[in-house]
Amino acid sequence: MDTGESSVDFIPVLGYIAGFCTTVAFLPQVYRAWRTKSCKDLSPGMLILFASGILLWLVYGILIQELPIVIANGATFLLVILIVFLKFRFD
Amino acid sequence: MDTGESSVDFIPVLGYIAGFCTTVAFLPQVYRAWRTKSCKDLSPGMLILFASGILLWLVYGILIQELPIVIANGATFLLVILIVFLKFRFD
């Protein structure tokens, strides 16, 4: 019986699933922006604040040494920057 | 001289600033959706995946006992649900 150990192992897995969802979420948004050639309903304030915050979460994840936070926010940052690029291109 | 202690204190502050940015980011998005009465450019897949992921981050934050993660994701979840509501109402 080693239930303590297995409950510790579960937490990073939950973090990876959470990070997978919040990161992969931006793929349909990138696809929709590319397909419709429109990002008008995306607030520029939202994109700037969100990209800044994600970059800070990345630094925070590095400092508390939580790999799920580092990987998820690193990938999300790249996708959000791509959406910012599409908005500036299409709007 | 207690630099070790003060460097530990800095990390939660960074987490709170990161959480403030990624949460407050959704306020201009809610305002824009309300003002334009349009959420067409917001991908429904993005909203569903993102809301699910934020809920999992909330549980993850509770489990690793990181209050910045709990507060930020709790508040973000409420704002994203509001955007989902506005999308279903306007589109």
N, CA and C atoms of all chains as a GROMACS GRO file, in nm:
protein
  546
    1MET      N    1   0.085  -0.121   0.000
    1MET     CA    2   0.000   0.000   0.000
    1MET      C    3   0.088   0.125   0.000
    2ASP      N    4   0.074   0.202  -0.104
    2ASP     CA    5   0.156   0.322  -0.114
    2ASP      C    6   0.069   0.435  -0.170
    3THR      N    7  -0.045   0.454  -0.107
    3THR     CA    8  -0.145   0.549  -0.158
    3THR      C    9  -0.093   0.693  -0.156
    4GLY      N   10  -0.008   0.726  -0.056
    4GLY     CA   11   0.048   0.863  -0.048
    4GLY      C   12   0.125   0.896  -0.175
    5GLU      N   13   0.215   0.806  -0.213
    5GLU     CA   14   0.296   0.826  -0.333
    5GLU      C   15   0.211   0.841  -0.459
    6SER      N   16   0.111   0.753  -0.474
    6SER     CA   17   0.032   0.758  -0.596
    6SER      C   18  -0.055   0.884  -0.601
    7SER      N   19  -0.097   0.939  -0.483
    7SER     CA   20  -0.176   1.062  -0.486
    7SER      C   21  -0.087   1.181  -0.524
    8VAL      N   22   0.043   1.176  -0.488
    8VAL     CA   23   0.136   1.282  -0.529
    8VAL      C   24   0.155   1.278  -0.681
    9ASP      N   25   0.167   1.159  -0.738
    9ASP     CA   26   0.188   1.144  -0.882
    9ASP      C   27   0.069   1.195  -0.964
   10PHE      N   28  -0.050   1.188  -0.907
   10PHE     CA   29  -0.173   1.229  -0.976
   10PHE      C   30  -0.176   1.380  -1.003
   11ILE      N   31  -0.118   1.459  -0.912
   11ILE     CA   32  -0.129   1.606  -0.923
   11ILE      C   33  -0.061   1.661  -1.050
   12PRO      N   34   0.067   1.622  -1.079
   12PRO     CA   35   0.124   1.672  -1.206
   12PRO      C   36   0.044   1.628  -1.329
   13VAL      N   37  -0.013   1.507  -1.325
   13VAL     CA   38  -0.094   1.459  -1.438
   13VAL      C   39  -0.214   1.552  -1.458
   14LEU      N   40  -0.279   1.590  -1.346
   14LEU     CA   41  -0.391   1.684  -1.353
   14LEU      C   42  -0.345   1.817  -1.412
   15GLY      N   43  -0.226   1.863  -1.370
   15GLY     CA   44  -0.169   1.987  -1.423
   15GLY      C   45  -0.146   1.978  -1.573
   16TYR      N   46  -0.093   1.862  -1.618
   16TYR     CA   47  -0.070   1.844  -1.762
   16TYR      C   48  -0.200   1.842  -1.841
   17ILE      N   49  -0.306   1.777  -1.785
   17ILE     CA   50  -0.436   1.775  -1.853
   17ILE      C   51  -0.493   1.918  -1.860
   18ALA      N   52  -0.484   1.992  -1.747
   18ALA     CA   53  -0.530   2.132  -1.743
   18ALA      C   54  -0.456   2.215  -1.847
   19GLY      N   55  -0.324   2.199  -1.851
   19GLY     CA   56  -0.241   2.273  -1.945
   19GLY      C   57  -0.270   2.235  -2.089
   20PHE      N   58  -0.296   2.106  -2.110
   20PHE     CA   59  -0.333   2.058  -2.244
   20PHE      C   60  -0.460   2.130  -2.291
   21CYS      N   61  -0.563   2.135  -2.203
   21CYS     CA   62  -0.691   2.200  -2.238
   21CYS      C   63  -0.674   2.349  -2.266
   22THR      N   64  -0.608   2.423  -2.175
   22THR     CA   65  -0.598   2.569  -2.193
   22THR      C   66  -0.504   2.606  -2.308
   23THR      N   67  -0.413   2.515  -2.345
   23THR     CA   68  -0.323   2.542  -2.458
   23THR      C   69  -0.390   2.505  -2.590
   24VAL      N   70  -0.440   2.381  -2.597
   24VAL     CA   71  -0.505   2.331  -2.719
   24VAL      C   72  -0.628   2.416  -2.754
   25ALA      N   73  -0.690   2.479  -2.652
   25ALA     CA   74  -0.805   2.568  -2.672
   25ALA      C   75  -0.778   2.674  -2.779
   26PHE      N   76  -0.652   2.719  -2.789
   26PHE     CA   77  -0.622   2.827  -2.884
   26PHE      C   78  -0.606   2.777  -3.028
   27LEU      N   79  -0.597   2.644  -3.046
   27LEU     CA   80  -0.587   2.592  -3.184
   27LEU      C   81  -0.715   2.618  -3.264
   28PRO      N   82  -0.838   2.585  -3.211
   28PRO     CA   83  -0.959   2.619  -3.288
   28PRO      C   84  -0.973   2.770  -3.309
   29GLN      N   85  -0.919   2.851  -3.214
   29GLN     CA   86  -0.927   2.997  -3.232
   29GLN      C   87  -0.835   3.042  -3.346
   30VAL      N   88  -0.713   2.986  -3.352
   30VAL     CA   89  -0.622   3.018  -3.463
   30VAL      C   90  -0.684   2.974  -3.595
   31TYR      N   91  -0.742   2.852  -3.597
   31TYR     CA   92  -0.802   2.798  -3.718
   31TYR      C   93  -0.919   2.886  -3.766
   32ARG      N   94  -1.006   2.927  -3.668
   32ARG     CA   95  -1.122   3.009  -3.703
   32ARG      C   96  -1.077   3.145  -3.759
   33ALA      N   97  -0.975   3.205  -3.694
   33ALA     CA   98  -0.924   3.335  -3.740
   33ALA      C   99  -0.870   3.323  -3.883
   34TRP      N  100  -0.797   3.212  -3.908
   34TRP     CA  101  -0.737   3.189  -4.040
   34TRP      C  102  -0.844   3.165  -4.146
   35ARG      N  103  -0.948   3.087  -4.111
   35ARG     CA  104  -1.055   3.050  -4.204
   35ARG      C  105  -1.142   3.170  -4.239
   36THR      N  106  -1.182   3.248  -4.134
   36THR     CA  107  -1.275   3.360  -4.155
   36THR      C  108  -1.201   3.488  -4.192
   37LYS      N  109  -1.066   3.488  -4.177
   37LYS     CA  110  -0.985   3.609  -4.198
   37LYS      C  111  -1.041   3.726  -4.118
   38SER      N  112  -1.091   3.697  -3.997
   38SER     CA  113  -1.148   3.802  -3.911
   38SER      C  114  -1.117   3.776  -3.764
   39CYS      N  115  -1.068   3.881  -3.699
   39CYS     CA  116  -1.044   3.875  -3.553
   39CYS      C  117  -1.108   3.996  -3.486
   40LYS      N  118  -1.208   4.056  -3.555
   40LYS     CA  119  -1.266   4.182  -3.506
   40LYS      C  120  -1.326   4.170  -3.366
   41ASP      N  121  -1.387   4.053  -3.336
   41ASP     CA  122  -1.452   4.035  -3.205
   41ASP      C  123  -1.354   4.003  -3.093
   42LEU      N  124  -1.224   3.987  -3.129
   42LEU     CA  125  -1.123   3.965  -3.025
   42LEU      C  126  -1.073   4.101  -2.977
   43SER      N  127  -1.086   4.126  -2.847
   43SER     CA  128  -1.044   4.253  -2.789
   43SER      C  129  -0.891   4.264  -2.789
   44PRO      N  130  -0.836   4.375  -2.846
   44PRO     CA  131  -0.689   4.392  -2.843
   44PRO      C  132  -0.636   4.402  -2.699
   45GLY      N  133  -0.715   4.465  -2.610
   45GLY     CA  134  -0.676   4.474  -2.469
   45GLY      C  135  -0.665   4.336  -2.407
   46MET      N  136  -0.761   4.249  -2.440
   46MET     CA  137  -0.757   4.111  -2.391
   46MET      C  138  -0.629   4.042  -2.437
   47LEU      N  139  -0.598   4.053  -2.566
   47LEU     CA  140  -0.482   3.983  -2.621
   47LEU      C  141  -0.351   4.030  -2.556
   48ILE      N  142  -0.337   4.163  -2.538
   48ILE     CA  143  -0.213   4.219  -2.481
   48ILE      C  144  -0.199   4.177  -2.334
   49LEU      N  145  -0.308   4.195  -2.255
   49LEU     CA  146  -0.304   4.158  -2.113
   49LEU      C  147  -0.282   4.008  -2.097
   50PHE      N  148  -0.350   3.928  -2.180
   50PHE     CA  149  -0.342   3.783  -2.169
   50PHE      C  150  -0.200   3.734  -2.202
   51ALA      N  151  -0.143   3.787  -2.311
   51ALA     CA  152  -0.006   3.747  -2.350
   51ALA      C  153   0.094   3.785  -2.240
   52SER      N  154   0.078   3.905  -2.182
   52SER     CA  155   0.167   3.949  -2.073
   52SER      C  156   0.154   3.856  -1.953
   53GLY      N  157   0.029   3.824  -1.917
   53GLY     CA  158   0.004   3.738  -1.801
   53GLY      C  159   0.060   3.598  -1.820
   54ILE      N  160   0.043   3.544  -1.942
   54ILE     CA  161   0.094   3.409  -1.972
   54ILE      C  162   0.247   3.405  -1.960
   55LEU      N  163   0.311   3.513  -2.005
   55LEU     CA  164   0.458   3.522  -1.994
   55LEU      C  165   0.499   3.523  -1.846
   56LEU      N  166   0.424   3.595  -1.761
   56LEU     CA  167   0.454   3.598  -1.617
   56LEU      C  168   0.427   3.462  -1.551
   57TRP      N  169   0.318   3.392  -1.592
   57TRP     CA  170   0.292   3.256  -1.542
   57TRP      C  171   0.408   3.162  -1.577
   58LEU      N  172   0.465   3.182  -1.697
   58LEU     CA  173   0.580   3.101  -1.740
   58LEU      C  174   0.698   3.121  -1.644
   59VAL      N  175   0.728   3.246  -1.612
   59VAL     CA  176   0.838   3.277  -1.519
   59VAL      C  177   0.806   3.220  -1.379
   60TYR      N  178   0.680   3.238  -1.336
   60TYR     CA  179   0.634   3.184  -1.206
   60TYR      C  180   0.653   3.033  -1.201
   61GLY      N  181   0.613   2.964  -1.306
   61GLY     CA  182   0.626   2.818  -1.314
   61GLY      C  183   0.771   2.773  -1.305
   62ILE      N  184   0.861   2.850  -1.370
   62ILE     CA  185   1.004   2.820  -1.364
   62ILE      C  186   1.054   2.836  -1.220
   63LEU      N  187   1.010   2.946  -1.154
   63LEU     CA  188   1.057   2.975  -1.017
   63LEU      C  189   1.007   2.874  -0.914
   64ILE      N  190   0.880   2.828  -0.928
   64ILE     CA  191   0.830   2.728  -0.831
   64ILE      C  192   0.859   2.586  -0.882
   65GLN      N  193   0.928   2.575  -0.997
   65GLN     CA  194   0.971   2.447  -1.054
   65GLN      C  195   0.856   2.350  -1.073
   66GLU      N  196   0.746   2.402  -1.134
   66GLU     CA  197   0.632   2.317  -1.168
   66GLU      C  198   0.627   2.304  -1.320
   67LEU      N  199   0.676   2.191  -1.370
   67LEU     CA  200   0.692   2.171  -1.514
   67LEU      C  201   0.560   2.184  -1.593
   68PRO      N  202   0.443   2.134  -1.537
   68PRO     CA  203   0.318   2.152  -1.613
   68PRO      C  204   0.289   2.299  -1.642
   69ILE      N  205   0.318   2.388  -1.545
   69ILE     CA  206   0.294   2.532  -1.563
   69ILE      C  207   0.387   2.588  -1.668
   70VAL      N  208   0.513   2.545  -1.668
   70VAL     CA  209   0.613   2.594  -1.764
   70VAL      C  210   0.576   2.554  -1.906
   71ILE      N  211   0.547   2.426  -1.926
   71ILE     CA  212   0.517   2.374  -2.061
   71ILE      C  213   0.388   2.436  -2.116
   72ALA      N  214   0.282   2.436  -2.032
   72ALA     CA  215   0.151   2.486  -2.077
   72ALA      C  216   0.160   2.634  -2.115
   73ASN      N  217   0.224   2.714  -2.030
   73ASN     CA  218   0.227   2.858  -2.056
   73ASN      C  219   0.324   2.893  -2.168
   74GLY      N  220   0.431   2.815  -2.183
   74GLY     CA  221   0.522   2.836  -2.296
   74GLY      C  222   0.450   2.815  -2.428
   75ALA      N  223   0.375   2.704  -2.438
   75ALA     CA  224   0.303   2.672  -2.562
   75ALA      C  225   0.188   2.772  -2.586
   76THR      N  226   0.114   2.805  -2.478
   76THR     CA  227   0.002   2.900  -2.492
   76THR      C  228   0.053   3.036  -2.539
   77PHE      N  229   0.167   3.079  -2.485
   77PHE     CA  230   0.224   3.209  -2.524
   77PHE      C  231   0.248   3.214  -2.674
   78LEU      N  232   0.304   3.108  -2.731
   78LEU     CA  233   0.332   3.104  -2.876
   78LEU      C  234   0.203   3.114  -2.957
   79LEU      N  235   0.096   3.041  -2.914
   79LEU     CA  236  -0.032   3.044  -2.987
   79LEU      C  237  -0.099   3.181  -2.977
   80VAL      N  238  -0.091   3.244  -2.859
   80VAL     CA  239  -0.154   3.376  -2.840
   80VAL      C  240  -0.081   3.481  -2.925
   81ILE      N  241   0.053   3.471  -2.933
   81ILE     CA  242   0.130   3.563  -3.017
   81ILE      C  243   0.090   3.544  -3.165
   82LEU      N  244   0.063   3.419  -3.204
   82LEU     CA  245   0.017   3.391  -3.342
   82LEU      C  246  -0.120   3.457  -3.367
   83ILE      N  247  -0.210   3.452  -3.267
   83ILE     CA  248  -0.342   3.516  -3.281
   83ILE      C  249  -0.326   3.668  -3.291
   84VAL      N  250  -0.236   3.726  -3.209
   84VAL     CA  251  -0.208   3.870  -3.217
   84VAL      C  252  -0.160   3.906  -3.358
   85PHE      N  253  -0.070   3.824  -3.413
   85PHE     CA  254  -0.017   3.846  -3.548
   85PHE      C  255  -0.131   3.842  -3.652
   86LEU      N  256  -0.222   3.741  -3.637
   86LEU     CA  257  -0.335   3.729  -3.732
   86LEU      C  258  -0.428   3.849  -3.720
   87LYS      N  259  -0.451   3.898  -3.596
   87LYS     CA  260  -0.539   4.014  -3.576
   87LYS      C  261  -0.482   4.137  -3.645
   88PHE      N  262  -0.350   4.160  -3.627
   88PHE     CA  263  -0.289   4.277  -3.690
   88PHE      C  264  -0.290   4.264  -3.842
   89ARG      N  265  -0.283   4.140  -3.890
   89ARG     CA  266  -0.283   4.118  -4.036
   89ARG      C  267  -0.422   4.136  -4.098
   90PHE      N  268  -0.526   4.083  -4.029
   90PHE     CA  269  -0.660   4.078  -4.090
   90PHE      C  270  -0.746   4.201  -4.059
   91ASP      N  271  -0.735   4.261  -3.941
   91ASP     CA  272  -0.828   4.368  -3.902
   91ASP      C  273  -0.790   4.502  -3.966
   92MET      N  274   2.041   4.060   0.710
   92MET     CA  275   2.038   4.002   0.574
   92MET      C  276   1.952   3.875   0.572
   93ASP      N  277   1.848   3.879   0.498
   93ASP     CA  278   1.758   3.764   0.493
   93ASP      C  279   1.708   3.749   0.350
   94THR      N  280   1.805   3.746   0.258
   94THR     CA  281   1.770   3.750   0.116
   94THR      C  282   1.695   3.624   0.072
   95GLY      N  283   1.726   3.510   0.134
   95GLY     CA  284   1.656   3.385   0.101
   95GLY      C  285   1.507   3.401   0.124
   96GLU      N  286   1.471   3.450   0.241
   96GLU     CA  287   1.330   3.470   0.278
   96GLU      C  288   1.261   3.565   0.180
   97SER      N  289   1.328   3.678   0.147
   97SER     CA  290   1.261   3.777   0.062
   97SER      C  291   1.246   3.725  -0.080
   98SER      N  292   1.337   3.637  -0.127
   98SER     CA  293   1.322   3.583  -0.262
   98SER      C  294   1.205   3.484  -0.267
   99VAL      N  295   1.178   3.414  -0.154
   99VAL     CA  296   1.061   3.325  -0.147
   99VAL      C  297   0.932   3.407  -0.154
  100ASP      N  298   0.929   3.522  -0.084
  100ASP     CA  299   0.810   3.608  -0.081
  100ASP      C  300   0.777   3.665  -0.219
  101PHE      N  301   0.879   3.686  -0.301
  101PHE     CA  302   0.862   3.747  -0.433
  101PHE      C  303   0.782   3.657  -0.528
  102ILE      N  304   0.798   3.526  -0.514
  102ILE     CA  305   0.736   3.433  -0.608
  102ILE      C  306   0.582   3.439  -0.605
  103PRO      N  307   0.516   3.433  -0.484
  103PRO     CA  308   0.370   3.446  -0.486
  103PRO      C  309   0.324   3.579  -0.543
  104VAL      N  310   0.401   3.687  -0.518
  104VAL     CA  311   0.365   3.819  -0.572
  104VAL      C  312   0.364   3.813  -0.724
  105LEU      N  313   0.467   3.749  -0.782
  105LEU     CA  314   0.472   3.730  -0.928
  105LEU      C  315   0.351   3.650  -0.976
  106GLY      N  316   0.314   3.546  -0.901
  106GLY     CA  317   0.196   3.466  -0.935
  106GLY      C  318   0.069   3.550  -0.933
  107TYR      N  319   0.058   3.638  -0.832
  107TYR     CA  320  -0.062   3.723  -0.823
  107TYR      C  321  -0.067   3.822  -0.940
  108ILE      N  322   0.050   3.878  -0.978
  108ILE     CA  323   0.054   3.972  -1.092
  108ILE      C  324   0.016   3.897  -1.221
  109ALA      N  325   0.072   3.777  -1.238
  109ALA     CA  326   0.039   3.695  -1.356
  109ALA      C  327  -0.111   3.665  -1.359
  110GLY      N  328  -0.165   3.624  -1.245
  110GLY     CA  329  -0.308   3.592  -1.235
  110GLY      C  330  -0.394   3.714  -1.258
  111PHE      N  331  -0.349   3.830  -1.208
  111PHE     CA  332  -0.421   3.955  -1.230
  111PHE      C  333  -0.431   3.983  -1.380
  112CYS      N  334  -0.318   3.970  -1.452
  112CYS     CA  335  -0.316   3.996  -1.598
  112CYS      C  336  -0.406   3.899  -1.674
  113THR      N  337  -0.391   3.768  -1.650
  113THR     CA  338  -0.469   3.671  -1.731
  113THR      C  339  -0.617   3.673  -1.693
  114THR      N  340  -0.652   3.722  -1.571
  114THR     CA  341  -0.792   3.731  -1.532
  114THR      C  342  -0.854   3.859  -1.585
  115VAL      N  343  -0.787   3.974  -1.554
  115VAL     CA  344  -0.836   4.106  -1.595
  115VAL      C  345  -0.845   4.114  -1.748
  116ALA      N  346  -0.761   4.036  -1.819
  116ALA     CA  347  -0.764   4.031  -1.966
  116ALA      C  348  -0.904   4.007  -2.020
  117PHE      N  349  -0.985   3.930  -1.948
  117PHE     CA  350  -1.118   3.896  -2.001
  117PHE      C  351  -1.221   4.007  -1.980
  118LEU      N  352  -1.187   4.109  -1.899
  118LEU     CA  353  -1.280   4.221  -1.881
  118LEU      C  354  -1.299   4.301  -2.011
  119PRO      N  355  -1.187   4.343  -2.081
  119PRO     CA  356  -1.212   4.412  -2.210
  119PRO      C  357  -1.283   4.322  -2.312
  120GLN      N  358  -1.263   4.189  -2.301
  120GLN     CA  359  -1.333   4.098  -2.394
  120GLN      C  360  -1.484   4.094  -2.364
  121VAL      N  361  -1.520   4.090  -2.234
  121VAL     CA  362  -1.662   4.094  -2.195
  121VAL      C  363  -1.723   4.227  -2.240
  122TYR      N  364  -1.649   4.338  -2.217
  122TYR     CA  365  -1.699   4.471  -2.252
  122TYR      C  366  -1.720   4.483  -2.404
  123ARG      N  367  -1.622   4.432  -2.481
  123ARG     CA  368  -1.632   4.440  -2.628
  123ARG      C  369  -1.752   4.358  -2.679
  124ALA      N  370  -1.768   4.237  -2.622
  124ALA     CA  371  -1.880   4.150  -2.662
  124ALA      C  372  -2.014   4.219  -2.631
  125TRP      N  373  -2.022   4.282  -2.514
  125TRP     CA  374  -2.144   4.350  -2.471
  125TRP      C  375  -2.173   4.471  -2.560
  126ARG      N  376  -2.067   4.548  -2.593
  126ARG     CA  377  -2.081   4.672  -2.671
  126ARG      C  378  -2.118   4.640  -2.816
  127THR      N  379  -2.048   4.542  -2.877
  127THR     CA  380  -2.070   4.513  -3.020
  127THR      C  381  -2.184   4.414  -3.041
  128LYS      N  382  -2.230   4.350  -2.931
  128LYS     CA  383  -2.331   4.243  -2.938
  128LYS      C  384  -2.290   4.134  -3.039
  129SER      N  385  -2.158   4.108  -3.044
  129SER     CA  386  -2.107   4.007  -3.138
  129SER      C  387  -1.992   3.928  -3.076
  130CYS      N  388  -2.003   3.795  -3.087
  130CYS     CA  389  -1.894   3.706  -3.043
  130CYS      C  390  -1.861   3.607  -3.154
  131LYS      N  391  -1.896   3.646  -3.280
  131LYS     CA  392  -1.882   3.550  -3.391
  131LYS      C  393  -1.739   3.503  -3.411
  132ASP      N  394  -1.641   3.593  -3.389
  132ASP     CA  395  -1.501   3.557  -3.412
  132ASP      C  396  -1.442   3.474  -3.298
  133LEU      N  397  -1.518   3.455  -3.189
  133LEU     CA  398  -1.470   3.369  -3.080
  133LEU      C  399  -1.509   3.225  -3.111
  134SER      N  400  -1.408   3.138  -3.116
  134SER     CA  401  -1.432   2.997  -3.147
  134SER      C  402  -1.504   2.928  -3.030
  135PRO      N  403  -1.619   2.860  -3.058
  135PRO     CA  404  -1.688   2.787  -2.950
  135PRO      C  405  -1.600   2.676  -2.892
  136GLY      N  406  -1.520   2.610  -2.978
  136GLY     CA  407  -1.428   2.506  -2.932
  136GLY      C  408  -1.326   2.563  -2.833
  137MET      N  409  -1.276   2.684  -2.864
  137MET     CA  410  -1.181   2.752  -2.775
  137MET      C  411  -1.246   2.776  -2.639
  138LEU      N  412  -1.368   2.830  -2.640
  138LEU     CA  413  -1.435   2.864  -2.514
  138LEU      C  414  -1.459   2.741  -2.426
  139ILE      N  415  -1.505   2.632  -2.490
  139ILE     CA  416  -1.536   2.509  -2.413
  139ILE      C  417  -1.407   2.447  -2.357
  140LEU      N  418  -1.304   2.433  -2.443
  140LEU     CA  419  -1.177   2.376  -2.397
  140LEU      C  420  -1.112   2.464  -2.291
  141PHE      N  421  -1.117   2.596  -2.313
  141PHE     CA  422  -1.052   2.689  -2.221
  141PHE      C  423  -1.120   2.687  -2.084
  142ALA      N  424  -1.255   2.689  -2.083
  142ALA     CA  425  -1.330   2.684  -1.956
  142ALA      C  426  -1.300   2.554  -1.881
  143SER      N  427  -1.296   2.441  -1.955
  143SER     CA  428  -1.265   2.311  -1.893
  143SER      C  429  -1.126   2.313  -1.832
  144GLY      N  430  -1.029   2.365  -1.908
  144GLY     CA  431  -0.891   2.370  -1.862
  144GLY      C  432  -0.874   2.458  -1.739
  145ILE      N  433  -0.942   2.573  -1.739
  145ILE     CA  434  -0.933   2.667  -1.625
  145ILE      C  435  -0.988   2.600  -1.498
  146LEU      N  436  -1.096   2.524  -1.514
  146LEU     CA  437  -1.154   2.451  -1.400
  146LEU      C  438  -1.055   2.348  -1.345
  147LEU      N  439  -0.983   2.280  -1.436
  147LEU     CA  440  -0.882   2.182  -1.392
  147LEU      C  441  -0.762   2.251  -1.326
  148TRP      N  442  -0.721   2.369  -1.377
  148TRP     CA  443  -0.612   2.446  -1.313
  148TRP      C  444  -0.653   2.484  -1.171
  149LEU      N  445  -0.782   2.518  -1.155
  149LEU     CA  446  -0.835   2.555  -1.022
  149LEU      C  447  -0.818   2.438  -0.925
  150VAL      N  448  -0.856   2.318  -0.967
  150VAL     CA  449  -0.842   2.197  -0.883
  150VAL      C  450  -0.693   2.170  -0.855
  151TYR      N  451  -0.609   2.185  -0.961
  151TYR     CA  452  -0.464   2.166  -0.947
  151TYR      C  453  -0.406   2.263  -0.844
  152GLY      N  454  -0.448   2.390  -0.851
  152GLY     CA  455  -0.400   2.492  -0.757
  152GLY      C  456  -0.438   2.459  -0.614
  153ILE      N  457  -0.561   2.406  -0.596
  153ILE     CA  458  -0.608   2.365  -0.463
  153ILE      C  459  -0.520   2.250  -0.412
  154LEU      N  460  -0.491   2.153  -0.500
  154LEU     CA  461  -0.414   2.034  -0.460
  154LEU      C  462  -0.268   2.066  -0.427
  155ILE      N  463  -0.205   2.159  -0.504
  155ILE     CA  464  -0.066   2.194  -0.471
  155ILE      C  465  -0.061   2.312  -0.373
  156GLN      N  466  -0.180   2.359  -0.330
  156GLN     CA  467  -0.192   2.466  -0.230
  156GLN      C  468  -0.118   2.593  -0.270
  157GLU      N  469  -0.140   2.634  -0.397
  157GLU     CA  470  -0.083   2.759  -0.445
  157GLU      C  471  -0.199   2.858  -0.463
  158LEU      N  472  -0.215   2.949  -0.364
  158LEU     CA  473  -0.329   3.040  -0.363
  158LEU      C  474  -0.339   3.129  -0.488
  159PRO      N  475  -0.224   3.179  -0.544
  159PRO     CA  476  -0.237   3.261  -0.666
  159PRO      C  477  -0.307   3.184  -0.778
  160ILE      N  478  -0.276   3.054  -0.792
  160ILE     CA  479  -0.337   2.972  -0.898
  160ILE      C  480  -0.487   2.955  -0.871
  161VAL      N  481  -0.524   2.935  -0.744
  161VAL     CA  482  -0.665   2.915  -0.707
  161VAL      C  483  -0.747   3.041  -0.735
  162ILE      N  484  -0.698   3.156  -0.686
  162ILE     CA  485  -0.773   3.282  -0.701
  162ILE      C  486  -0.785   3.321  -0.848
  163ALA      N  487  -0.671   3.317  -0.921
  163ALA     CA  488  -0.671   3.359  -1.061
  163ALA      C  489  -0.764   3.272  -1.145
  164ASN      N  490  -0.757   3.140  -1.128
  164ASN     CA  491  -0.837   3.052  -1.212
  164ASN      C  492  -0.984   3.052  -1.171
  165GLY      N  493  -1.013   3.074  -1.044
  165GLY     CA  494  -1.152   3.088  -1.000
  165GLY      C  495  -1.218   3.209  -1.065
  166ALA      N  496  -1.148   3.323  -1.061
  166ALA     CA  497  -1.203   3.446  -1.120
  166ALA      C  498  -1.212   3.435  -1.272
  167THR      N  499  -1.107   3.379  -1.336
  167THR     CA  500  -1.107   3.365  -1.482
  167THR      C  501  -1.222   3.274  -1.526
  168PHE      N  502  -1.245   3.167  -1.451
  168PHE     CA  503  -1.353   3.074  -1.487
  168PHE      C  504  -1.488   3.148  -1.493
  169LEU      N  505  -1.515   3.233  -1.393
  169LEU     CA  506  -1.641   3.308  -1.392
  169LEU      C  507  -1.654   3.400  -1.514
  170LEU      N  508  -1.543   3.468  -1.550
  170LEU     CA  509  -1.546   3.560  -1.665
  170LEU      C  510  -1.564   3.484  -1.797
  171VAL      N  511  -1.499   3.368  -1.809
  171VAL     CA  512  -1.510   3.290  -1.933
  171VAL      C  513  -1.653   3.235  -1.948
  172ILE      N  514  -1.713   3.193  -1.835
  172ILE     CA  515  -1.851   3.145  -1.840
  172ILE      C  516  -1.944   3.260  -1.884
  173LEU      N  517  -1.915   3.382  -1.838
  173LEU     CA  518  -1.993   3.499  -1.879
  173LEU      C  519  -1.981   3.522  -2.030
  174ILE      N  520  -1.858   3.505  -2.086
  174ILE     CA  521  -1.837   3.521  -2.231
  174ILE      C  522  -1.913   3.411  -2.307
  175VAL      N  523  -1.912   3.288  -2.256
  175VAL     CA  524  -1.988   3.178  -2.318
  175VAL      C  525  -2.138   3.215  -2.321
  176PHE      N  526  -2.188   3.267  -2.211
  176PHE     CA  527  -2.327   3.310  -2.201
  176PHE      C  528  -2.359   3.418  -2.306
  177LEU      N  529  -2.269   3.517  -2.318
  177LEU     CA  530  -2.289   3.626  -2.415
  177LEU      C  531  -2.287   3.572  -2.558
  178LYS      N  532  -2.197   3.476  -2.585
  178LYS     CA  533  -2.190   3.417  -2.720
  178LYS      C  534  -2.320   3.347  -2.756
  179PHE      N  535  -2.372   3.266  -2.662
  179PHE     CA  536  -2.497   3.195  -2.689
  179PHE      C  537  -2.613   3.294  -2.704
  180ARG      N  538  -2.607   3.406  -2.635
  180ARG     CA  539  -2.713   3.506  -2.643
  180ARG      C  540  -2.709   3.585  -2.774
  181PHE      N  541  -2.588   3.623  -2.819
  181PHE     CA  542  -2.576   3.716  -2.931
  181PHE      C  543  -2.564   3.646  -3.067
  182ASP      N  544  -2.497   3.529  -3.073
  182ASP     CA  545  -2.467   3.468  -3.205
  182ASP      C  546  -2.589   3.393  -3.262
   0.00000   0.00000   0.00000
